[in-house]
Amino acid sequence: MGGNMAKMMKQVQKMQADMMKLQEELGNRTVESSAGGGVVRVVANGKQEIVAVEIKPEAVDPEDVEMLQDLVLTAVNEALKQSREMVSKEMGKLTGGMNIPGLF
């Protein structure tokens, strides 16, 4: 019984080490989203941080600031959604589909 426990603890430690490595890798990976046919582009990393926002001049209409705000909001939310999906997919590969609360 003690041998099984030691083996299980090694597996848990390896999984923890793999997760730490994966978290670091995901911080360097990015996803990109755009809105308004590409006039607003947002890049997010695997830590759900926005790392770039690009707004083309034709998206800036002083008469319609609300549209630009909506485009930025849409692109940001989509980039964050894609980032979460990327993390979930990669974590699923690592954990074999087990949902482990509190990991992300």
C-alpha atoms as an extended CHARMM CRD file, in Angstrom:
* protein
*
       104  EXT
         1         1  MET       CA              0.0000000000        0.0000000000        0.0000000000  PROA      1               0.0000000000
         2         2  GLY       CA              2.8670000000        2.4000000000        0.7890000000  PROA      2               0.0000000000
         3         3  GLY       CA              4.4280000000        1.8080000000       -2.6390000000  PROA      3               0.0000000000
         4         4  ASN       CA              1.2200000000        2.8300000000       -4.3880000000  PROA      4               0.0000000000
         5         5  MET       CA              1.0440000000        6.0150000000       -2.3290000000  PROA      5               0.0000000000
         6         6  ALA       CA              4.6460000000        6.9370000000       -3.2070000000  PROA      6               0.0000000000
         7         7  LYS       CA              3.9550000000        6.2400000000       -6.8840000000  PROA      7               0.0000000000
         8         8  MET       CA              0.8210000000        8.3660000000       -6.7720000000  PROA      8               0.0000000000
         9         9  MET       CA              2.6980000000       11.2340000000       -5.0690000000  PROA      9               0.0000000000
        10        10  LYS       CA              5.3570000000       11.1300000000       -7.8180000000  PROA      10              0.0000000000
        11        11  GLN       CA              2.6240000000       11.3160000000      -10.4610000000  PROA      11              0.0000000000
        12        12  VAL       CA              1.0480000000       14.3060000000       -8.6810000000  PROA      12              0.0000000000
        13        13  GLN       CA              4.4220000000       16.0600000000       -8.4170000000  PROA      13              0.0000000000
        14        14  LYS       CA              5.1030000000       15.4460000000      -12.1150000000  PROA      14              0.0000000000
        15        15  MET       CA              1.6630000000       16.8000000000      -13.0260000000  PROA      15              0.0000000000
        16        16  GLN       CA              2.3220000000       19.9060000000      -10.8950000000  PROA      16              0.0000000000
        17        17  ALA       CA              5.6850000000       20.4560000000      -12.5930000000  PROA      17              0.0000000000
        18        18  ASP       CA              4.0990000000       19.9580000000      -16.0220000000  PROA      18              0.0000000000
        19        19  MET       CA              1.3550000000       22.4650000000      -15.1430000000  PROA      19              0.0000000000
        20        20  MET       CA              3.8840000000       25.0740000000      -14.0190000000  PROA      20              0.0000000000
        21        21  LYS       CA              5.7420000000       24.6400000000      -17.3060000000  PROA      21              0.0000000000
        22        22  LEU       CA              2.4860000000       24.8160000000      -19.2710000000  PROA      22              0.0000000000
        23        23  GLN       CA              1.3980000000       27.9970000000      -17.4680000000  PROA      23              0.0000000000
        24        24  GLU       CA              4.6990000000       29.6040000000      -18.4130000000  PROA      24              0.0000000000
        25        25  GLU       CA              4.3470000000       28.4810000000      -22.0420000000  PROA      25              0.0000000000
        26        26  LEU       CA              0.7540000000       29.7260000000      -22.2230000000  PROA      26              0.0000000000
        27        27  GLY       CA              1.8980000000       33.1320000000      -20.9940000000  PROA      27              0.0000000000
        28        28  ASN       CA              4.0380000000       33.3280000000      -24.1300000000  PROA      28              0.0000000000
        29        29  ARG       CA              1.3380000000       32.0860000000      -26.5040000000  PROA      29              0.0000000000
        30        30  THR       CA             -1.1480000000       34.5070000000      -27.9740000000  PROA      30              0.0000000000
        31        31  VAL       CA             -4.5320000000       34.5560000000      -29.6420000000  PROA      31              0.0000000000
        32        32  GLU       CA             -5.8450000000       37.3150000000      -31.8690000000  PROA      32              0.0000000000
        33        33  SER       CA             -9.3150000000       38.6920000000      -32.3800000000  PROA      33              0.0000000000
        34        34  SER       CA            -10.6580000000       41.4310000000      -34.6030000000  PROA      34              0.0000000000
        35        35  ALA       CA            -13.8830000000       43.3460000000      -35.0710000000  PROA      35              0.0000000000
        36        36  GLY       CA            -15.3590000000       45.6230000000      -37.7000000000  PROA      36              0.0000000000
        37        37  GLY       CA            -13.7750000000       43.7190000000      -40.5500000000  PROA      37              0.0000000000
        38        38  GLY       CA            -10.3270000000       44.0340000000      -39.0350000000  PROA      38              0.0000000000
        39        39  VAL       CA            -10.3080000000       47.7470000000      -38.1610000000  PROA      39              0.0000000000
        40        40  VAL       CA             -9.8830000000       46.8050000000      -34.4850000000  PROA      40              0.0000000000
        41        41  ARG       CA             -7.4620000000       44.0110000000      -33.5830000000  PROA      41              0.0000000000
        42        42  VAL       CA             -6.7210000000       42.6860000000      -30.0900000000  PROA      42              0.0000000000
        43        43  VAL       CA             -4.0620000000       40.1930000000      -28.9940000000  PROA      43              0.0000000000
        44        44  ALA       CA             -4.2760000000       38.3340000000      -25.6650000000  PROA      44              0.0000000000
        45        45  ASN       CA             -1.8740000000       35.8700000000      -24.0720000000  PROA      45              0.0000000000
        46        46  GLY       CA             -2.5640000000       32.6340000000      -22.2090000000  PROA      46              0.0000000000
        47        47  LYS       CA             -2.6830000000       34.5140000000      -18.9120000000  PROA      47              0.0000000000
        48        48  GLN       CA             -5.8010000000       36.3590000000      -20.1120000000  PROA      48              0.0000000000
        49        49  GLU       CA             -3.8180000000       39.5850000000      -20.4550000000  PROA      49              0.0000000000
        50        50  ILE       CA             -4.3500000000       41.9280000000      -23.3820000000  PROA      50              0.0000000000
        51        51  VAL       CA             -0.9110000000       42.4330000000      -24.9190000000  PROA      51              0.0000000000
        52        52  ALA       CA             -1.8020000000       44.5290000000      -27.9790000000  PROA      52              0.0000000000
        53        53  VAL       CA             -4.6340000000       46.6780000000      -29.3030000000  PROA      53              0.0000000000
        54        54  GLU       CA             -4.5220000000       48.0120000000      -32.8560000000  PROA      54              0.0000000000
        55        55  ILE       CA             -7.0730000000       50.5070000000      -34.1610000000  PROA      55              0.0000000000
        56        56  LYS       CA             -6.8940000000       51.5130000000      -37.8170000000  PROA      56              0.0000000000
        57        57  PRO       CA             -7.4940000000       55.1870000000      -38.5610000000  PROA      57              0.0000000000
        58        58  GLU       CA            -10.6660000000       54.4590000000      -40.5540000000  PROA      58              0.0000000000
        59        59  ALA       CA            -12.2520000000       53.0920000000      -37.3460000000  PROA      59              0.0000000000
        60        60  VAL       CA            -11.9800000000       56.5030000000      -35.7020000000  PROA      60              0.0000000000
        61        61  ASP       CA            -15.0640000000       58.5780000000      -36.3920000000  PROA      61              0.0000000000
        62        62  PRO       CA            -15.4120000000       61.5430000000      -33.9970000000  PROA      62              0.0000000000
        63        63  GLU       CA            -19.1300000000       61.5510000000      -34.7940000000  PROA      63              0.0000000000
        64        64  ASP       CA            -19.5450000000       57.9080000000      -33.7010000000  PROA      64              0.0000000000
        65        65  VAL       CA            -17.2400000000       57.1650000000      -30.7730000000  PROA      65              0.0000000000
        66        66  GLU       CA            -19.7410000000       54.6090000000      -29.4310000000  PROA      66              0.0000000000
        67        67  MET       CA            -19.1980000000       52.3640000000      -32.4680000000  PROA      67              0.0000000000
        68        68  LEU       CA            -15.4370000000       52.3530000000      -31.8770000000  PROA      68              0.0000000000
        69        69  GLN       CA            -15.9900000000       51.5690000000      -28.2010000000  PROA      69              0.0000000000
        70        70  ASP       CA            -18.2710000000       48.6640000000      -29.1780000000  PROA      70              0.0000000000
        71        71  LEU       CA            -15.7010000000       47.3200000000      -31.6610000000  PROA      71              0.0000000000
        72        72  VAL       CA            -12.9230000000       47.4500000000      -29.0430000000  PROA      72              0.0000000000
        73        73  LEU       CA            -15.1560000000       45.8030000000      -26.4360000000  PROA      73              0.0000000000
        74        74  THR       CA            -16.1680000000       43.0440000000      -28.8630000000  PROA      74              0.0000000000
        75        75  ALA       CA            -12.5790000000       42.3510000000      -29.9230000000  PROA      75              0.0000000000
        76        76  VAL       CA            -11.2870000000       42.3480000000      -26.3130000000  PROA      76              0.0000000000
        77        77  ASN       CA            -13.9920000000       39.9830000000      -25.0870000000  PROA      77              0.0000000000
        78        78  GLU       CA            -13.4420000000       37.6160000000      -28.0170000000  PROA      78              0.0000000000
        79        79  ALA       CA             -9.6640000000       37.6070000000      -27.4750000000  PROA      79              0.0000000000
        80        80  LEU       CA            -10.1330000000       36.7980000000      -23.7750000000  PROA      80              0.0000000000
        81        81  LYS       CA            -12.6280000000       34.0310000000      -24.6540000000  PROA      81              0.0000000000
        82        82  GLN       CA            -10.1560000000       32.5190000000      -27.1420000000  PROA      82              0.0000000000
        83        83  SER       CA             -7.4020000000       32.7440000000      -24.5240000000  PROA      83              0.0000000000
        84        84  ARG       CA             -9.5230000000       30.8930000000      -21.9470000000  PROA      84              0.0000000000
        85        85  GLU       CA            -10.3990000000       28.2200000000      -24.5280000000  PROA      85              0.0000000000
        86        86  MET       CA             -6.7220000000       27.7750000000      -25.4310000000  PROA      86              0.0000000000
        87        87  VAL       CA             -5.7920000000       27.3640000000      -21.7580000000  PROA      87              0.0000000000
        88        88  SER       CA             -8.6580000000       24.9610000000      -21.1130000000  PROA      88              0.0000000000
        89        89  LYS       CA             -7.7320000000       22.8380000000      -24.1360000000  PROA      89              0.0000000000
        90        90  GLU       CA             -4.0430000000       22.6510000000      -23.1710000000  PROA      90              0.0000000000
        91        91  MET       CA             -4.8390000000       21.9170000000      -19.5080000000  PROA      91              0.0000000000
        92        92  GLY       CA             -7.2640000000       19.2090000000      -20.6330000000  PROA      92              0.0000000000
        93        93  LYS       CA             -4.4360000000       17.5020000000      -22.5370000000  PROA      93              0.0000000000
        94        94  LEU       CA             -2.2880000000       17.5850000000      -19.4070000000  PROA      94              0.0000000000
        95        95  THR       CA             -4.9150000000       16.4130000000      -16.9320000000  PROA      95              0.0000000000
        96        96  GLY       CA             -6.5120000000       13.8620000000      -19.2330000000  PROA      96              0.0000000000
        97        97  GLY       CA             -9.7790000000       15.7750000000      -19.1110000000  PROA      97              0.0000000000
        98        98  MET       CA            -10.0170000000       15.7440000000      -15.3140000000  PROA      98              0.0000000000
        99        99  ASN       CA            -11.5140000000       18.9720000000      -14.0340000000  PROA      99              0.0000000000
       100       100  ILE       CA             -9.3260000000       19.9990000000      -11.1280000000  PROA      100             0.0000000000
       101       101  PRO       CA            -10.8190000000       23.0030000000       -9.3310000000  PROA      101             0.0000000000
       102       102  GLY       CA             -8.5900000000       25.9720000000       -8.6520000000  PROA      102             0.0000000000
       103       103  LEU       CA             -5.9760000000       25.2460000000      -11.3190000000  PROA      103             0.0000000000
       104       104  PHE       CA             -6.9270000000       28.1870000000      -13.5090000000  PROA      104             0.0000000000
